[in-house]
Every structure is written in structure tokens, then in C-alpha cells.
Amino acid sequence: MSAAPPTIYLLRFTGEDRPGLTADLTDTLAGHGVTVLDLNQAVIHQSLLLGMMVTLPPEAAGRDATLDAIRRAAERNELRLKTHPCPTPTTTGGSASRASRATS
């Protein structure tokens, strides 16, 4: 039996920027075996918008524990956090196949 694929999530952090903040968040992610697939950060007058697309454990217990750790890291850094599960791309109907049809 093959293992379930990891679950992809978009994490959006907002709040006041300060030195070491991104390092603390990524240390938390690394400590839970999270892989960062993409990252985008913007800072305007110390106001931070940090988006990360990450893989989380596929099983519910591991995923919930990881999300709890991420929420605690956001609270510790006085950040707001929004989490959004992302659909897994497929070869038969996901956005990747629509994009390939559009360029064909």
C-alpha cells in the first residue's frame, strides 16, 4: 500500500515585521518536517505580508499537530495567520491541465 501524498496548504501571515521573524517561522516549519514549496514576502513600512505554500503531513493527526505548531509560532510573533488547503493538481482536470489546454 502506498503512502498518501502530502497535503498542500497556503499559509498567509500578516503583521508588523521585525528581524528574525521569518527565521523563527521557518524553524518551526522545519521542526515539523514541512517542505516550503513557494514563498513570497512583502514589507511596506514595517507591515509584513508573508505567503508560503507548504506540504503538511497527509494524515489528519500529523497535519493538525503541525497546524497547531504554526498557529503558536504566529501568536508568539504577534502575527495573524490564515490557512487555506490547496487542491492537489491532477493530470485530468486541475488547473495545470487547463493551463496546458490554453497554450495548445
Disulfide bonds with the S-S distance in Angstrom:
none
